[in-house]
Amino acid sequence: MIFQLNKRGKILSVTKENSSSNEDFAVLKSYNFVSLVAPGDSAKASQFIKDINEKSEVMTCLIGLSLEHHSAPQYECIGVPAGEDLVCIIAKRLETEGKTNGDEKTSGDDRRSGDDRRGSGERRLGNQQNEDALNAQLRFAKEQVRILFGKMPVALVVVNSKSAIETVNPVAEAMFGHPREVWRDLHLDKLLDSRDDASKNNLFARLSETPGKLIRYDGFRSSGERFPLEISVEFMDPSQTKLLLCVFDITERIRLEQLKKEFVEMVSHDLRTPLSNLVLFLEAISMGFYKKWTEEKLRGNAERNFEEVSRLIRLINKLLEIDKLESGFDKPEFVRLMLSDAIESAVGAVNATATKKGVTFVRDVPDLMILADSDQLAQILINLMGNAVKFSPDDGKITIVVNEEPGVVEIRICDQGPGIPEELKGHIFERFGQVKSAKSKEGTGLGLAICKSLVEAHGGTLGVTSEVGKGSEFWFRLPVQSAS
């Protein structure tokens, strides 16, 4: 039997080395090892564990253990230090041999022969103890490696010199998406972009050149999706025939880097430009240059700077608003409302701009009572309709359709604008994400990100269906909560 203890003697696990006993040793977990020892051997057992901890070497001890609840048979215990705070104890029960009443006295020769046999037996016992201790350390080390390999929160892949995959951990399985039964048949080039046919069989050699350093690669998921990776490489054995790859999916990091770049661009243009213009205007006034301006020029400069500063304030307010939404500080206050009324109100809010372009609204909206936050729902609708008006051609048409499905209501806002390229559909819902065009420069790139946060706060989803040259359909779905 193998006990795994912490340094204070608490039992962490018990492994039964054979199945000859019917005892349920799992119940011993969390007991203190000394509490299982026969009363007369408690001090010896405590000293035994103390010696293992202090001397950090293999120790042996003969003690009685009351594992069977009705007796305390003798066990030969081998103690092995197994880690910074771990002790491994191998306990083997000793088979006792009783004497019969007919036993005769042994002669001096017999006693000497017995002494020789005992000495030989003790030597064999010592050798066996050392072998058992080494085997226990090996089993423990293998178990620790297996546990660490499975629990590490990073994708781990072991490959041989032929670039064939031998082992992966659960994180790697989830990252690449291949089912467990096919991993052993995979070549490394199925996971990493080998760049060309000539390098396909040289992946092992190329990775072996830079042990301990991070290497950038493109990876492939089982679906065929390409994604960016960083890989740290270490040799698994002294002969350098196996590699351990620590694989990091850096998709999110690259997305954040792009977001940071776009934020810097926004700060450079949308924040610095209006402030610079305002500084020049105020400087001209403070130096008296305004006296040479006509009243019309002074008013025009003042109005332009007022608009720029107002836009700057709106941008800052939107940044603060989206931060509050994502932090959960601006939760919806659900009230009963008629969806058709909310849509009509939103159409009225953007109608003045639509009329200037000759854009008309077509509505297919049933009378439907829902539960939602009226202000937040209005913000979602006005933002989506405002974008539809902005990107619609002159004299265009915007269609608003409401579909009621089991447990869900879907609102679609369809325009006749230029459409959105496929690769940008996911990007436009991020902060500062815009489809590059002259019209996009008029906005902040935050409106759709705010809409997404508001819809998700309601428990819904927001998306877009679009084809370049054929317009866009922005839709959002909200769960239908009982409003009766």
C-alpha positions as CSV (number, residue, x, y, z in Angstrom):
1,M,0.0,0.0,0.0
2,I,1.3,3.5,-0.8
3,F,0.4,6.5,1.3
4,Q,1.0,10.0,0.0
5,L,1.2,12.5,2.9
6,N,2.0,16.1,3.4
7,K,4.8,17.0,5.8
8,R,2.4,17.2,8.7
9,G,1.4,13.6,8.2
10,K,-2.1,14.2,6.7
11,I,-3.0,11.5,4.2
12,L,-3.6,12.9,0.7
13,S,-4.1,9.6,-1.2
14,V,-3.9,5.9,-0.7
15,T,-3.0,3.4,-3.5
16,K,-3.6,-0.3,-3.0
17,E,-0.8,-2.2,-4.7
18,N,-2.8,-5.4,-5.2
19,S,-6.4,-6.4,-4.9
20,S,-6.0,-9.2,-2.4
21,S,-7.7,-7.1,0.3
22,N,-11.3,-6.0,0.4
23,E,-10.6,-3.0,2.6
24,D,-11.8,0.4,1.3
25,F,-8.6,2.4,1.8
26,A,-10.0,5.5,0.2
27,V,-11.8,6.3,3.4
28,L,-8.4,6.9,5.0
29,K,-7.9,10.1,3.0
30,S,-7.7,13.2,5.2
31,Y,-6.8,11.1,8.3
32,N,-3.4,11.7,10.0
33,F,-1.1,8.8,9.4
34,V,-0.2,8.5,13.1
35,S,-3.9,8.1,14.0
36,L,-3.8,4.7,12.2
37,V,-0.8,3.5,14.1
38,A,-1.1,1.1,17.0
39,P,-1.0,3.0,20.4
40,G,2.4,1.6,21.3
41,D,4.0,2.7,18.0
42,S,2.7,6.3,17.8
43,A,5.9,7.9,19.0
44,K,7.9,5.8,16.6
45,A,5.7,6.7,13.7
46,S,5.9,10.4,14.5
47,Q,9.7,10.2,14.6
48,F,9.7,8.2,11.4
49,I,7.8,11.0,9.5
50,K,9.9,13.7,11.1
51,D,13.2,11.9,10.0
52,I,12.0,11.6,6.4
53,N,11.2,15.4,6.3
54,E,14.4,16.5,8.1
55,K,16.9,14.0,6.6
56,S,15.4,14.0,3.0
57,E,16.4,10.4,2.5
58,V,14.8,6.9,2.4
59,M,13.9,5.7,5.9
60,T,12.5,2.4,7.1
61,C,10.4,1.6,10.1
62,L,8.4,-1.4,11.5
63,I,5.1,-0.4,13.0
64,G,1.6,-1.7,13.7
65,L,-1.2,-0.2,11.5
66,S,-4.9,-0.7,12.4
67,L,-6.1,-0.7,8.8
68,E,-8.5,-3.7,9.4
69,H,-10.3,-2.1,12.3
70,H,-10.0,-5.2,14.5
71,S,-6.3,-5.6,14.9
72,A,-2.9,-3.9,14.4
73,P,-0.8,-6.2,12.3
74,Q,2.9,-5.3,11.7
75,Y,3.8,-3.4,8.6
76,E,7.2,-2.7,7.2
77,C,7.2,0.9,6.1
78,I,9.5,2.6,3.7
79,G,9.4,6.4,3.7
80,V,10.5,8.4,0.6
81,P,10.7,12.3,0.4
82,A,8.6,13.0,-2.7
83,G,8.6,16.8,-3.0
84,E,8.8,20.1,-1.2
85,D,5.7,19.2,0.9
86,L,5.1,15.6,0.1
87,V,6.1,12.2,1.7
88,C,5.5,8.8,0.2
89,I,5.2,5.8,2.5
90,I,5.1,2.2,1.2
91,A,3.6,-0.1,3.8
92,K,4.0,-3.9,3.4
93,R,2.2,-6.3,5.8
94,L,4.5,-8.9,7.4
95,E,3.3,-12.4,7.4
96,T,3.9,-13.9,10.9
97,E,4.8,-17.6,11.4
98,G,3.6,-19.2,14.6
99,K,5.2,-22.2,16.3
100,T,3.3,-25.5,17.1
101,N,3.3,-27.1,20.5
102,G,5.4,-30.0,19.1
103,D,8.3,-27.7,18.2
104,E,11.6,-29.0,19.6
105,K,14.5,-27.1,21.0
106,T,17.1,-26.2,18.4
107,S,20.7,-27.2,18.7
108,G,23.6,-24.8,18.7
109,D,24.3,-25.6,15.0
110,D,20.7,-25.0,14.2
111,R,20.8,-21.6,16.0
112,R,24.0,-20.7,14.1
113,S,22.4,-21.8,10.9
114,G,19.3,-19.7,11.8
115,D,21.6,-16.7,12.5
116,D,23.1,-17.1,9.0
117,R,19.7,-17.4,7.4
118,R,18.5,-14.2,9.3
119,G,21.6,-12.3,8.2
120,S,21.1,-13.3,4.6
121,G,17.4,-12.5,4.9
122,E,18.2,-9.0,6.3
123,R,20.5,-8.3,3.4
124,R,17.9,-9.4,0.9
125,L,15.3,-7.3,2.8
126,G,17.6,-4.3,2.6
127,N,18.1,-4.7,-1.1
128,Q,14.4,-5.2,-1.6
129,Q,13.6,-2.0,0.4
130,N,16.0,0.1,-1.7
131,E,14.4,-1.4,-4.9
132,D,10.9,-0.7,-3.6
133,A,11.9,2.8,-2.6
134,L,13.3,3.5,-6.1
135,N,10.2,2.0,-7.8
136,A,8.0,4.1,-5.6
137,Q,9.9,7.3,-6.5
138,L,9.6,6.4,-10.2
139,R,5.9,5.7,-9.9
140,F,5.4,9.0,-8.0
141,A,7.4,11.0,-10.5
142,K,5.4,9.5,-13.4
143,E,2.2,10.3,-11.7
144,Q,3.3,13.9,-11.0
145,V,4.3,14.4,-14.7
146,R,0.9,13.0,-15.8
147,I,-1.0,15.3,-13.4
148,L,1.1,18.3,-14.4
149,F,0.7,17.6,-18.1
150,G,-3.0,17.3,-17.7
151,K,-3.5,20.3,-15.5
152,M,-1.1,22.9,-17.1
153,P,-3.2,25.8,-18.3
154,V,-1.2,26.0,-21.6
155,A,-1.3,23.8,-24.7
156,L,1.4,21.1,-24.6
157,V,2.4,18.9,-27.5
158,V,5.1,16.3,-27.6
159,V,6.6,15.4,-31.0
160,N,9.3,12.9,-32.1
161,S,12.2,13.5,-34.5
162,K,9.9,12.6,-37.4
163,S,7.6,15.5,-36.4
164,A,4.9,13.0,-35.5
165,I,2.7,14.0,-32.5
166,E,3.0,11.6,-29.6
167,T,1.1,13.3,-26.8
168,V,-1.1,16.3,-26.2
169,N,-2.8,17.7,-23.1
170,P,-6.5,18.7,-22.9
171,V,-5.7,22.4,-23.6
172,A,-4.1,21.5,-26.9
173,E,-7.0,19.3,-27.8
174,A,-9.4,22.2,-27.2
175,M,-7.2,24.8,-29.0
176,F,-6.8,22.8,-32.2
177,G,-10.2,21.0,-32.1
178,H,-9.1,17.5,-33.2
179,P,-10.8,14.6,-31.4
180,R,-8.6,12.6,-29.1
181,E,-8.6,9.4,-31.1
182,V,-6.9,11.0,-34.2
183,W,-4.0,12.8,-32.4
184,R,-1.6,9.9,-32.6
185,D,-1.9,9.8,-36.4
186,L,-1.3,13.5,-36.9
187,H,1.8,15.1,-38.3
188,L,3.0,18.4,-36.9
189,D,2.3,20.1,-40.3
190,K,-1.4,19.6,-39.6
191,L,-1.1,22.0,-36.7
192,L,1.5,24.5,-38.0
193,D,2.0,26.3,-41.3
194,S,5.1,24.6,-42.7
195,R,5.2,27.4,-45.3
196,D,6.4,25.2,-48.2
197,D,6.7,21.5,-49.1
198,A,10.4,21.5,-48.6
199,S,10.1,22.5,-45.0
200,K,7.3,20.1,-44.1
201,N,9.6,17.3,-43.0
202,N,12.1,19.7,-41.4
203,L,9.7,21.1,-38.8
204,F,11.5,19.2,-36.0
205,A,14.9,20.4,-37.1
206,R,13.7,24.0,-37.4
207,L,12.0,24.0,-34.0
208,S,15.1,22.4,-32.5
209,E,17.3,25.3,-33.5
210,T,15.8,27.7,-30.9
211,P,15.1,25.9,-27.6
212,G,13.8,28.2,-24.9
213,K,12.8,31.0,-27.3
214,L,9.4,32.0,-28.4
215,I,8.7,31.4,-32.2
216,R,5.9,32.9,-34.1
217,Y,3.8,30.5,-36.3
218,D,0.4,30.3,-37.9
219,G,-1.6,27.4,-36.7
220,F,-4.6,25.5,-38.1
221,R,-7.7,24.4,-36.2
222,S,-9.5,21.2,-37.3
223,S,-12.0,23.4,-39.1
224,G,-9.2,24.9,-41.3
225,E,-9.3,28.2,-39.5
226,R,-5.8,29.9,-39.4
227,F,-4.8,31.6,-36.2
228,P,-1.6,33.1,-34.8
229,L,0.6,31.2,-32.3
230,E,3.7,31.6,-30.2
231,I,5.6,28.4,-29.4
232,S,8.3,27.7,-26.8
233,V,10.4,24.6,-27.4
234,E,12.3,22.4,-25.0
235,F,14.0,19.0,-25.5
236,M,12.3,16.1,-23.6
237,D,15.3,13.8,-23.4
238,P,19.1,13.9,-23.3
239,S,19.3,12.3,-26.8
240,Q,17.2,15.3,-28.1
241,T,14.9,13.0,-30.1
242,K,11.7,14.5,-28.6
243,L,10.4,18.0,-28.3
244,L,7.9,19.5,-25.8
245,L,6.1,22.4,-27.5
246,C,4.3,25.0,-25.2
247,V,1.8,26.6,-27.6
248,F,0.1,29.9,-26.9
249,D,-2.9,31.2,-28.9
250,I,-2.2,34.9,-29.3
251,T,-5.3,35.8,-31.3
252,E,-6.7,37.9,-28.4
253,R,-3.3,39.6,-27.9
254,I,-3.2,40.6,-31.6
255,R,-6.8,41.8,-31.4
256,L,-5.9,44.0,-28.4
257,E,-2.8,45.3,-30.1
258,Q,-5.0,46.3,-33.1
259,L,-7.4,47.9,-30.7
260,K,-4.6,49.9,-29.1
261,K,-3.4,51.0,-32.5
262,E,-6.9,52.1,-33.5
263,F,-7.3,53.9,-30.2
264,V,-4.0,55.8,-30.8
265,E,-5.2,56.7,-34.3
266,M,-8.4,57.9,-32.8
267,V,-6.6,60.0,-30.1
268,S,-4.3,61.4,-32.8
269,H,-7.2,62.5,-35.0
270,D,-10.5,62.7,-33.2
271,L,-9.1,64.1,-29.9
272,R,-6.1,66.1,-30.9
273,T,-7.5,67.8,-34.0
274,P,-10.5,69.6,-32.3
275,L,-8.3,70.5,-29.3
276,S,-5.6,71.9,-31.5
277,N,-8.2,74.0,-33.5
278,L,-9.7,75.2,-30.2
279,V,-6.2,76.2,-28.9
280,L,-5.5,78.2,-32.1
281,F,-8.9,79.9,-31.9
282,L,-8.5,80.9,-28.2
283,E,-4.9,82.0,-28.9
284,A,-6.1,84.3,-31.7
285,I,-8.7,85.8,-29.3
286,S,-6.2,86.3,-26.5
287,M,-3.8,88.1,-28.9
288,G,-6.5,90.3,-30.2
289,F,-6.5,89.0,-33.8
290,Y,-10.3,88.6,-33.6
291,K,-10.5,92.5,-33.9
292,K,-9.5,92.2,-37.5
293,W,-12.2,89.6,-38.2
294,T,-15.7,90.4,-39.5
295,E,-18.6,89.4,-37.2
296,E,-19.5,86.6,-39.7
297,K,-15.9,85.1,-39.6
298,L,-15.8,85.3,-35.8
299,R,-19.2,83.6,-35.5
300,G,-18.2,80.9,-38.1
301,N,-15.0,80.1,-36.2
302,A,-16.8,80.0,-32.9
303,E,-19.5,77.7,-34.3
304,R,-17.0,75.3,-35.9
305,N,-15.0,75.0,-32.6
306,F,-18.2,74.6,-30.7
307,E,-19.2,71.6,-32.9
308,E,-15.7,70.1,-32.6
309,V,-15.7,70.3,-28.8
310,S,-19.3,69.0,-28.7
311,R,-18.2,66.0,-30.8
312,L,-15.3,65.5,-28.5
313,I,-17.5,65.5,-25.4
314,R,-19.9,63.0,-27.1
315,L,-16.9,60.7,-27.8
316,I,-15.7,60.8,-24.2
317,N,-19.3,60.2,-23.0
318,K,-19.5,57.1,-25.3
319,L,-16.2,55.8,-24.0
320,L,-17.4,56.2,-20.4
321,E,-20.8,54.7,-21.3
322,I,-19.4,51.5,-22.9
323,D,-17.0,51.1,-20.0
324,K,-19.9,51.2,-17.6
325,L,-21.9,48.7,-19.6
326,E,-19.0,46.2,-19.8
327,S,-18.4,46.6,-16.1
328,G,-22.0,45.9,-15.3
329,F,-22.8,49.2,-13.7
330,D,-25.6,50.2,-16.1
331,K,-28.0,47.3,-15.8
332,P,-31.3,47.4,-17.7
333,E,-34.4,48.5,-15.8
334,F,-37.1,46.3,-17.4
335,V,-40.6,47.8,-18.0
336,R,-43.6,46.8,-20.1
337,L,-43.6,48.6,-23.4
338,M,-45.1,48.3,-26.9
339,L,-42.3,47.4,-29.3
340,S,-44.1,49.2,-32.2
341,D,-44.2,52.4,-30.2
342,A,-40.5,52.2,-29.4
343,I,-39.7,51.7,-33.1
344,E,-41.9,54.7,-34.2
345,S,-40.2,56.9,-31.6
346,A,-36.8,55.9,-33.0
347,V,-37.9,56.6,-36.6
348,G,-39.0,60.0,-35.5
349,A,-35.6,60.7,-33.9
350,V,-33.7,60.1,-37.2
351,N,-36.4,61.3,-39.6
352,A,-35.1,64.8,-40.0
353,T,-31.7,63.5,-41.4
354,A,-33.5,60.9,-43.5
355,T,-35.8,63.5,-45.1
356,K,-32.8,65.6,-46.2
357,K,-31.5,62.6,-48.2
358,G,-35.0,61.5,-49.4
359,V,-34.7,58.3,-47.4
360,T,-38.0,56.6,-46.5
361,F,-38.9,54.0,-43.9
362,V,-41.0,50.9,-44.6
363,R,-42.2,49.0,-41.5
364,D,-43.6,45.6,-40.9
365,V,-44.1,45.7,-37.1
366,P,-46.8,43.8,-35.3
367,D,-48.3,45.0,-32.0
368,L,-46.1,43.2,-29.4
369,M,-45.7,43.9,-25.7
370,I,-42.2,43.2,-24.3
371,L,-40.1,43.8,-21.2
372,A,-37.1,46.0,-21.9
373,D,-35.3,49.1,-20.7
374,S,-37.0,51.8,-22.7
375,D,-34.0,54.2,-22.8
376,Q,-31.5,51.5,-23.7
377,L,-33.9,50.0,-26.4
378,A,-34.3,53.5,-27.9
379,Q,-30.5,53.9,-28.0
380,I,-30.1,50.6,-29.8
381,L,-32.8,51.4,-32.4
382,I,-31.7,55.0,-33.0
383,N,-28.1,54.0,-33.4
384,L,-28.9,51.2,-35.9
385,M,-31.4,53.4,-37.8
386,G,-29.0,56.4,-37.8
387,N,-26.3,54.2,-39.4
388,A,-28.7,52.9,-42.0
389,V,-29.6,56.5,-42.9
390,K,-26.0,57.6,-43.0
391,F,-25.0,54.8,-45.4
392,S,-28.2,54.8,-47.5
393,P,-28.0,56.4,-51.0
394,D,-30.2,59.4,-51.7
395,D,-33.8,58.5,-52.1
396,G,-33.1,55.1,-50.7
397,K,-35.4,52.9,-48.6
398,I,-34.9,51.4,-45.1
399,T,-37.0,48.4,-44.1
400,I,-37.8,47.5,-40.5
401,V,-39.1,44.0,-39.9
402,V,-40.1,42.4,-36.6
403,N,-40.2,38.5,-36.4
404,E,-41.6,36.7,-33.4
405,E,-40.2,33.3,-32.7
406,P,-40.6,30.9,-29.8
407,G,-39.1,32.7,-26.8
408,V,-37.4,35.4,-29.0
409,V,-38.3,38.6,-30.8
410,E,-36.1,39.6,-33.8
411,I,-35.8,43.2,-35.1
412,R,-34.2,43.6,-38.5
413,I,-33.1,47.0,-40.0
414,C,-32.3,46.7,-43.7
415,D,-30.7,49.4,-45.8
416,Q,-29.6,49.7,-49.5
417,G,-26.1,50.9,-48.7
418,P,-22.7,49.7,-50.0
419,G,-22.6,46.6,-47.8
420,I,-19.8,45.3,-45.6
421,P,-16.9,43.1,-46.7
422,E,-17.0,39.6,-45.1
423,E,-13.7,40.1,-43.3
424,L,-15.0,43.2,-41.5
425,K,-18.3,41.9,-40.2
426,G,-16.9,40.8,-36.8
427,H,-14.6,43.8,-36.5
428,I,-17.4,46.5,-36.8
429,F,-18.8,45.5,-33.3
430,E,-15.5,46.3,-31.6
431,R,-14.5,49.6,-30.2
432,F,-13.4,52.0,-32.9
433,G,-14.2,49.3,-35.5
434,Q,-15.4,51.0,-38.7
435,V,-15.7,50.2,-42.4
436,K,-13.3,52.6,-44.0
437,S,-15.2,55.1,-46.1
438,A,-15.7,58.8,-46.2
439,K,-18.9,58.4,-44.2
440,S,-17.2,56.4,-41.5
441,K,-15.0,59.4,-40.6
442,E,-18.1,61.2,-39.4
443,G,-18.5,58.7,-36.5
444,T,-16.6,57.6,-33.5
445,G,-16.5,53.8,-34.1
446,L,-18.2,53.3,-30.8
447,G,-21.9,53.2,-31.7
448,L,-22.1,49.5,-32.6
449,A,-19.9,48.5,-29.7
450,I,-22.4,50.2,-27.4
451,C,-25.4,48.6,-29.1
452,K,-23.7,45.2,-28.7
453,S,-23.2,45.7,-25.0
454,L,-26.8,47.0,-24.5
455,V,-28.3,44.0,-26.4
456,E,-26.1,41.5,-24.4
457,A,-27.2,43.3,-21.2
458,H,-30.8,42.4,-22.2
459,G,-29.7,38.7,-22.7
460,G,-29.8,39.0,-26.5
461,T,-27.5,38.9,-29.5
462,L,-26.6,41.4,-32.2
463,G,-25.4,40.6,-35.7
464,V,-25.3,41.7,-39.4
465,T,-26.1,40.1,-42.7
466,S,-24.5,41.9,-45.6
467,E,-23.1,41.6,-49.1
468,V,-20.9,44.2,-50.8
469,G,-23.0,46.3,-53.2
470,K,-26.3,44.9,-51.9
471,G,-26.9,46.6,-48.6
472,S,-26.8,45.5,-45.0
473,E,-29.3,44.0,-42.5
474,F,-28.5,44.7,-38.9
475,W,-30.5,42.5,-36.6
476,F,-30.8,41.9,-32.9
477,R,-32.7,39.3,-30.9
478,L,-34.1,39.7,-27.4
479,P,-35.6,37.0,-25.2
480,V,-39.3,37.4,-24.8
481,Q,-40.0,37.8,-21.1
482,S,-43.6,37.6,-19.8
483,A,-45.1,41.1,-20.0
484,S,-48.7,40.1,-19.2
